[in-house]
Amino acid sequence: MERFFNIIRSSGFRRGPDRLLAGLAGSIAHRLGVNVWLVRLLVLISFLLPVIGLGLYLLLWALTPWQDGSIPLERVLNGQGGPQ
């Protein structure tokens, strides 16, 4: 599992300090070089899709590293608790 989480860390996605909720839209916007509000709007629209929108968001939340590189799912699996 450690190799899997290291691959995620090396992707370059990080939750940004400029976040409203979990920081996923900010992370995606920063990585793709687009406006964060456009990404936030697309995320909100995706919630209209049954299961996929919210389910995908929760999955990404669990796998997107914080600024320090820690991943919420990895912390839970290692018995270190939830996010900081």
Phi, psi and omega per residue, in radians:
M1 nan -0.546 -3.104
E2 -1.058 -0.682 3.124
R3 -1.090 -0.735 3.117
F4 -1.022 -0.833 -3.129
F5 -1.194 -0.571 3.080
N6 -1.173 -0.615 3.070
I7 -1.114 -0.750 3.113
I8 -1.076 -0.779 3.134
R9 -1.059 -0.647 -3.084
S10 -1.349 -0.105 -3.132
S11 -1.206 -0.351 3.133
G12 1.647 -0.145 3.096
F13 -1.371 2.309 3.056
R14 -2.485 2.557 3.023
R15 -1.196 2.185 -3.100
G16 -1.406 2.774 3.085
P17 -1.225 -0.374 3.127
D18 -1.594 1.312 -3.079
R19 -2.205 2.668 3.079
L20 -1.691 -0.775 -3.094
L21 -2.105 -1.569 -3.105
A22 -1.753 -0.164 3.105
G23 1.526 0.117 -3.097
L24 -1.218 -0.771 -3.131
A25 -1.105 -0.709 3.100
G26 -1.088 -0.694 3.120
S27 -1.131 -0.811 3.141
I28 -1.135 -0.775 -3.137
A29 -1.075 -0.765 -3.141
H30 -1.105 -0.787 -3.103
R31 -1.145 -0.680 -3.102
L32 -1.574 -0.200 3.127
G33 1.273 0.610 3.113
V34 -2.063 2.965 -3.123
N35 -1.155 2.304 -3.098
V36 -1.095 -0.600 -3.129
W37 -1.208 -0.538 3.060
L38 -1.137 -0.772 3.124
V39 -1.126 -0.739 3.117
R40 -1.068 -0.698 3.095
L41 -1.109 -0.762 3.124
L42 -1.123 -0.647 3.096
V43 -1.126 -0.777 3.120
L44 -1.088 -0.715 3.097
I45 -1.122 -0.638 3.138
S46 -1.115 -0.426 3.114
F47 -1.163 -0.285 3.088
L48 -1.281 -0.335 3.103
L49 -1.357 2.240 -3.108
P50 -1.059 2.266 3.072
V51 1.128 -0.806 -3.026
I52 -1.074 -0.844 -3.078
G53 -1.027 -1.047 -3.108
L54 -1.218 -0.705 3.137
G55 -1.072 -0.776 3.117
L56 -1.154 -0.693 3.119
Y57 -1.066 -0.799 3.136
L58 -1.122 -0.679 3.097
L59 -1.105 -0.812 3.112
L60 -1.109 -0.648 3.103
W61 -1.052 -0.750 -3.104
A62 -1.218 -0.413 -3.058
L63 -1.861 -0.191 -3.103
T64 -1.455 2.173 -3.113
P65 -1.183 2.612 2.985
W66 -1.338 3.062 -3.141
Q67 -1.015 -0.553 -3.133
D68 -1.455 0.021 3.111
G69 1.598 -0.113 3.135
S70 -1.333 2.486 -3.103
I71 -1.970 2.210 -3.077
P72 -0.923 -0.801 -3.126
L73 -1.122 -0.677 3.111
E74 -1.112 -0.728 3.124
R75 -1.100 -0.711 3.135
V76 -1.159 -0.774 -3.135
L77 -1.143 -0.513 3.122
N78 -1.535 0.029 3.109
G79 1.328 0.380 -3.120
Q80 -1.677 0.100 -3.133
G81 1.546 -2.988 -3.101
G82 -1.413 -2.820 -3.117
P83 -1.183 2.886 -3.071
Q84 -1.161 nan nan
